Amino acid sequence: MRVGAKAGKAEMTFMERALIEGRKAASQGEVPVGCLIVDGNTGEVLARTANRTEELGDPTAHAEMLALSEATRSAGAKRLTECDLYVTLEPCPMCAQAISFARIRRLYFGAYDPKGGGVEHGPRIFSQPSSHHTPQIYGGLAETDCADLLTDFFEKRR
Amino acid sequence: MRVGAKAGKAEMTFMERALIEGRKAASQGEVPVGCLIVDGNTGEVLARTANRTEELGDPTAHAEMLALSEATRSAGAKRLTECDLYVTLEPCPMCAQAISFARIRRLYFGAYDPKGGGVEHGPRIFSQPSSHHTPQIYGGLAETDCADLLTDFFEKRR
């Protein structure tokens, strides 16, 4: 579901905090994607991460993967059934499958990623028989800001 | 490509070492999947891991993910273009996409996984437009031993 301007204030605030993480990453030369995992009942932030593939020299160090590891550690649980994940870019297939494993309740993402995305594009991971859990999905939250962050980053690098 | 009995001696030896990691994991109550990443030119083992989702309480801690992080750290490079990955079970979609990101040269796996696999089953990650690199794939290496390890583990838990 595309949320666009219909998103609530709390959801917008969480996505803005994910954007802040993304902007910090950009300033360090990382492809700017930021992520937040929030306890959906209390609003407590369990993880706040950005892409760190360059810093760690690890192609699996996407914002969502780092956030899921941090949040499960923080919650002391392998399943985050009451948690919501906010990320500035549509998750890739790796991260989408990880979100499924972690039993995330709601997935909010900002920009759509027709080339690398795995939620609304490519393998559409949650529609596959190998996915045993599908979160509620809300795409396009703060879409313009999230897309601009990436566009600006790649334009400056040219 | 299904290799079956046609595999070379070196490849069998590496898969047997992955099986050893898988067996150790079983003895610790982890779903037994073992993995090795090897420098394809020198034969040096860059990572030797097993599934640790229970121990770490982290659903992303699959053997292949841990191996890719360890091998990229060990190699000091984000891309493992000259490396081969051996794993006792067909990788899931998350791990398959991570293998693609890491530019692994050859992927050898043991047992096929019709329910959870993402290479020859489900989303067939390497055939997707979101996958920018496909390793050479050899399935069914030491297939019986690899499958038995999992079957025995789940039978004992019943």
Boltz contact constraints between the chains, C-beta under 6 A:
constraints:
  - contact:
      token1: [A, 57]
      token2: [B, 72]
      max_distance: 6.0
  - contact:
      token1: [A, 57]
      token2: [B, 78]
      max_distance: 6.0
  - contact:
      token1: [A, 58]
      token2: [B, 69]
      max_distance: 6.0
  - contact:
      token1: [A, 58]
      token2: [B, 72]
      max_distance: 6.0
  - contact:
      token1: [A, 59]
      token2: [B, 78]
      max_distance: 6.0
  - contact:
      token1: [A, 59]
      token2: [B, 101]
      max_distance: 6.0
  - contact:
      token1: [A, 59]
      token2: [B, 102]
      max_distance: 6.0
  - contact:
      token1: [A, 60]
      token2: [B, 65]
      max_distance: 6.0
  - contact:
      token1: [A, 60]
      token2: [B, 68]
      max_distance: 6.0
  - contact:
      token1: [A, 60]
      token2: [B, 98]
      max_distance: 6.0
  - contact:
      token1: [A, 65]
      token2: [B, 60]
      max_distance: 6.0
  - contact:
      token1: [A, 68]
      token2: [B, 60]
      max_distance: 6.0
  - contact:
      token1: [A, 69]
      token2: [B, 58]
      max_distance: 6.0
  - contact:
      token1: [A, 72]
      token2: [B, 57]
      max_distance: 6.0
  - contact:
      token1: [A, 72]
      token2: [B, 58]
      max_distance: 6.0
  - contact:
      token1: [A, 78]
      token2: [B, 57]
      max_distance: 6.0
  - contact:
      token1: [A, 78]
      token2: [B, 59]
      max_distance: 6.0
  - contact:
      token1: [A, 93]
      token2: [B, 93]
      max_distance: 6.0
  - contact:
      token1: [A, 93]
      token2: [B, 97]
      max_distance: 6.0
  - contact:
      token1: [A, 93]
      token2: [B, 125]
      max_distance: 6.0
  - contact:
      token1: [A, 93]
      token2: [B, 130]
      max_distance: 6.0
  - contact:
      token1: [A, 94]
      token2: [B, 94]
      max_distance: 6.0
  - contact:
      token1: [A, 94]
      token2: [B, 97]
      max_distance: 6.0
  - contact:
      token1: [A, 94]
      token2: [B, 98]
      max_distance: 6.0
  - contact:
      token1: [A, 97]
      token2: [B, 93]
      max_distance: 6.0
  - contact:
      token1: [A, 97]
      token2: [B, 94]
      max_distance: 6.0
  - contact:
      token1: [A, 98]
      token2: [B, 60]
      max_distance: 6.0
  - contact:
      token1: [A, 98]
      token2: [B, 94]
      max_distance: 6.0
  - contact:
      token1: [A, 101]
      token2: [B, 59]
      max_distance: 6.0
  - contact:
      token1: [A, 102]
      token2: [B, 59]
      max_distance: 6.0
  - contact:
      token1: [A, 116]
      token2: [B, 130]
      max_distance: 6.0
  - contact:
      token1: [A, 118]
      token2: [B, 130]
      max_distance: 6.0
  - contact:
      token1: [A, 122]
      token2: [B, 128]
      max_distance: 6.0
  - contact:
      token1: [A, 122]
      token2: [B, 129]
      max_distance: 6.0
  - contact:
      token1: [A, 122]
      token2: [B, 130]
      max_distance: 6.0
  - contact:
      token1: [A, 123]
      token2: [B, 123]
      max_distance: 6.0
  - contact:
      token1: [A, 123]
      token2: [B, 128]
      max_distance: 6.0
  - contact:
      token1: [A, 125]
      token2: [B, 93]
      max_distance: 6.0
  - contact:
      token1: [A, 128]
      token2: [B, 122]
      max_distance: 6.0
  - contact:
      token1: [A, 128]
      token2: [B, 123]
      max_distance: 6.0
  - contact:
      token1: [A, 129]
      token2: [B, 122]
      max_distance: 6.0
  - contact:
      token1: [A, 130]
      token2: [B, 93]
      max_distance: 6.0
  - contact:
      token1: [A, 130]
      token2: [B, 116]
      max_distance: 6.0
  - contact:
      token1: [A, 130]
      token2: [B, 118]
      max_distance: 6.0
  - contact:
      token1: [A, 130]
      token2: [B, 122]
      max_distance: 6.0
